């Protein structure tokens, strides 16, 4: 069976599974559409949260960024996992106890202000739309290669699949679909990693293989990779080159951004009790750790496989020739068809600039003749390593599962904000449950269309785009939630001023930093030349959060205290008993 047919069968089978689950678990009420009827078991919710969390950025792009960024990009691992500790300890149980359906609903009630709820809706939509762009980017990357269609066509197919099961099933359908997607993505990520770890180090456990000896040189794998990278003129893989300030702020942005992401928080509204919310967060960490402990090994091994493919003799003076690439096989008999396959997607470029018949892969940008998109490394790695066709097909299904699961969660968060917080909460409070459910489905359809359009022209790699979304969530939503739970003094004026200040300052910094105000037509993403000290756009969320906290405190201190009943409400949220019933108001 040829590779395309195998890809089609495996990916098609998983899609059929997702749609079947959505039909089985179709939402029949707003409670099921927004919170799955609050009847999800903590272990299943932890697994669904893992799938919701481990997006295209985690599955497709994170290892690619680490493969090319080395030590500096380890912040992705620390920030994204550390954020779950904050979420489990500081937010999830208290928000579940409050008993509402959405994050803006909590903010609106806690700060006794329709304006605060509206501002929270705006913050949620800005962060979630930015995040979903990264998922649609990942969908396009996976489809364009494995189903041999254009990037745009891949986006349209992925959007249609999400529409089919997310609009139909709501949170109830998405939850059980995400359980299936987690199983698919974790198997798809670990199986090729085990194969490749065995090939390179003889160790079947990738996290341990990363620190084992490479079979050909007898030296530690990381030491061998460091030698290859530096010999070719690339920056060190093992040493820090970014500033400590920027790495600290970037890690903080990812951590508090994680704890402030609405599509993750709402997952904890689906469990029966407060204790289940904390338990769900613990299980989610376990399921996430399975991938995150493997990712650094996948990154290092993918980079090594790429280099040794283009330097099969193991020396920088003997690169792969154009003739070998055109023939689809190198002098050692290794299959090179994967190079031509990825070149056709436009995500890998091979150009013999100096006409010497060789492809020089070097750190000097002017002399470099191989350009590799970060997002292809995990997907291409099984092909580069000459793994069996069924493994390649499995990776395709896993990448799509990761992207689609998170896209569905984000789109549900956007849909809920529009239908429940904007339409029911602001524009038409008397809307019937049937009308609200219809509005939720329509708004999700519109959100899918917008996300698809933006996914056609993303601002960067999937993980970079997602990092910007985390910065936006960190600067706007997280401080409001923290102050809403742990401070009785912050009032409605302070909360609104803080959210707007954090969001606006962060957006302005990102746009100025990216140069969009000055070069409107550019689609390139760069972290060069930070505007303030060494702080890059992806790291500014932590600064925006600090501004949010300060503005909220100053404005609240200068104005009246919150009403007594609100202060009592804040106190009751932190009392460790009772789950609180969802009101839906």
Secondary structure, DSSP 8 states (H G I E B T S, - for coil): --HHHHHHHHHHHHHHHHHHHHHHT---SHHHHHHGGG-B-HHHHHHHHHHHHS-HIIIIIIHHHHHHHGGGGGHHHHHHHHHHHHIIIIIHHHHHHHT-SSHHHHHHHHTT-HHHHHHHHHHHHHHHHHHHHHHHHHHHHHHHHHS---HHHHHHHHHHHHIIIIIHHHHHHHHHHHHHHHHHHHHHHHHHHHHHHHHHHS-SSHHHHTTSB-TTT-SBHHHHHHHHHHHTT---SSS--S-HHHHHHHHHHHHHHHHT-HHHHGGGGSBSSHHHHHHHHHHHHHHHHHHHHHHHHHHHHHHHHHHHHHTTTSSTTS--BHHHHHHTB-TT--B-HHHHHHHTTTSEEE--TT-SSB----S-TTT--EEE-GGGHHHHHHHHTT--HHHHHHHHHHHHHHHHHHHHHHHHHHHHIIIIIIIIIII-TT--HHHHHHHHHHHHHHHHHHHHHHHTT-SS-HHHHHHHHHHHHIIIIIHHHHHHHH-SS--HHHHHHHHHHHHHHHHHHHHHHHTTTT-TT-------S-SBTTB-GGGTHHHHHHHHHHHHHHHHHHS----HHHHHHHHHHTSSS--------
